[in-house]
Amino acid sequence: MEMKELLIILAVVLVVFGAKKVRTIGEDLGHAVRGFKKAVKAGEEEDDADAAPRRQVGSNCSDAEFVGAAKAARADVARRSDRSDRSLA
């Protein structure tokens, strides 16, 4: 489009809607664009946070236990079984 065509379209829009209505439409459009940009930025920040590495708790642990506690419990069970094996021999 040439500049003349754009000016003619703008003049027709001003005549049909009026200067005040065109101004409010422009403001509303600006607010919508800013809100869209904020939402996109917030979505990108969530994606970055989700991409952070996560540690997995041992599968044989209850929800409240830590991996270290589960390892200690398994070591304790192993020690007890060793003692019982020795007493039987």
C-alpha positions as CSV (number, residue, x, y, z in Angstrom):
1,M,0.0,0.0,0.0
2,E,1.1,3.5,-0.7
3,M,1.0,6.3,1.8
4,K,-1.9,8.0,-0.1
5,E,-4.0,4.8,0.4
6,L,-3.3,4.7,4.1
7,L,-4.2,8.3,4.5
8,I,-7.5,7.8,2.7
9,I,-8.3,4.7,4.9
10,L,-7.4,6.7,8.0
11,A,-9.7,9.6,6.9
12,V,-12.6,7.2,6.3
13,V,-12.1,5.6,9.7
14,L,-12.1,9.0,11.4
15,V,-15.3,10.1,9.6
16,V,-17.1,6.9,10.4
17,F,-16.0,6.4,14.0
18,G,-14.9,9.9,15.2
19,A,-11.6,10.9,16.7
20,K,-12.6,10.0,20.3
21,K,-13.7,6.5,19.4
22,V,-10.5,5.9,17.4
23,R,-8.4,7.1,20.3
24,T,-10.1,4.7,22.8
25,I,-9.8,1.8,20.3
26,G,-6.1,2.6,20.1
27,E,-5.7,2.7,23.9
28,D,-7.6,-0.6,24.3
29,L,-5.4,-2.2,21.6
30,G,-2.3,-0.9,23.4
31,H,-3.4,-2.4,26.7
32,A,-4.2,-5.7,25.0
33,V,-0.8,-5.9,23.4
34,R,1.0,-5.1,26.7
35,G,-1.1,-7.7,28.5
36,F,-0.2,-10.3,25.8
37,K,3.5,-9.5,26.1
38,K,3.4,-9.9,29.9
39,A,1.6,-13.3,29.6
40,V,4.2,-14.5,27.1
41,K,7.0,-13.4,29.4
42,A,5.4,-15.1,32.4
43,G,5.0,-18.3,30.4
44,E,8.6,-18.3,29.4
45,E,9.7,-17.8,33.0
46,E,7.5,-20.8,34.0
47,D,9.1,-22.9,31.3
48,D,12.6,-21.9,32.5
49,A,11.6,-22.8,36.1
50,D,10.2,-26.2,34.9
51,A,13.4,-26.9,33.0
52,A,15.4,-26.8,36.3
53,P,16.8,-30.2,37.3
54,R,14.8,-32.1,39.8
55,R,16.0,-34.7,42.3
56,Q,14.0,-37.9,42.6
57,V,13.5,-39.4,46.0
58,G,14.1,-43.1,46.2
59,S,11.1,-45.1,44.9
60,N,11.0,-47.3,48.1
61,C,10.8,-44.3,50.4
62,S,7.6,-42.9,51.9
63,D,6.8,-39.3,51.0
64,A,8.4,-37.9,54.2
65,E,11.7,-39.7,54.0
66,F,14.9,-38.5,52.3
67,V,17.1,-40.6,50.1
68,G,19.8,-40.6,52.9
69,A,17.4,-42.0,55.4
70,A,16.4,-44.8,53.1
71,K,20.0,-45.8,52.5
72,A,20.7,-45.8,56.3
73,A,17.7,-48.0,56.9
74,R,18.8,-50.5,54.2
75,A,22.3,-50.5,55.8
76,D,20.8,-51.2,59.2
77,V,18.8,-54.1,57.8
78,A,21.9,-55.5,56.1
79,R,23.8,-55.3,59.4
80,R,21.0,-57.1,61.2
81,S,20.9,-59.9,58.7
82,D,24.7,-60.3,58.9
83,R,24.4,-60.7,62.7
84,S,21.7,-63.3,62.3
85,D,23.7,-65.2,59.8
86,R,26.7,-65.3,62.1
87,S,24.6,-66.5,65.1
88,L,23.2,-69.4,63.0
89,A,26.7,-70.6,62.0
